[in-house]
Amino acid sequence: MSDSDYCTIADATKPPKADGPPYAECVLCREPTEYPESFKGLTLCPVCEWREAERTACSG
């Protein structure tokens, strides 16, 4: 495994951005996200996405 592959998550796809309301709610804080309400799956608001990325980022 190369260094560039070390921190990648396989199959980490993002839902499509919504053109407007209704928006899906964040699964952590229940605030509106940037994603359409019709999207089925895990949706996070921008703040929770940022926090999750910090939490799961590789260190070192």
N, C-alpha and C positions, 0 to 999 in steps of 0.2 A: 504494500500500500504506500503510495507517495504521500509526502507532507500535505499536498493540496487536498487530498482525499480524506485526511484524518478527521476533519470537523464537518464534513458534509452529512446531510441527512437525506437518505434515499427517499424518493417519492414525496418530497416536501413541496407540494403545490399550494398556491394561494388561490382563493376564490376570486372570481372576476369582480372588479370595482363596479359599484352601482352608479347609475346615471342620476339617481335622485331617490327620494323616499318611496316606499318604506325601507328602512335599513334593518339589517339583522342586529340583534343585541349581543354585546360581548358576553361570552360564557363565564367570565371571571367577575366583572364589575357591573354588568347589565347596562352599560352605556351604549349608545348607538355606535355602530362600526361603519366602515366605508363600503361594506358589502351588502348585496341585495338580501332582503328578508327571505326570498325564495331559496337561497343557498342552503343546502343541507350539509352540516358538518361543523367543525370547530371554527368559530369566528371570534376574533379578538379586536378590541378597539386599538387605535394607534398607540395609546399609552401602555396598554397591557402587552401589545406586540413588542414594543421597545423593551419593557421589563423582562419579558420572556426571552428575548434575544440576548439581553445582558446575562440572564441567569444561565442560559445554555451555551453561551459563547465559550470557546476554548481559551484556556489561559496558558500562556507560555509559548 
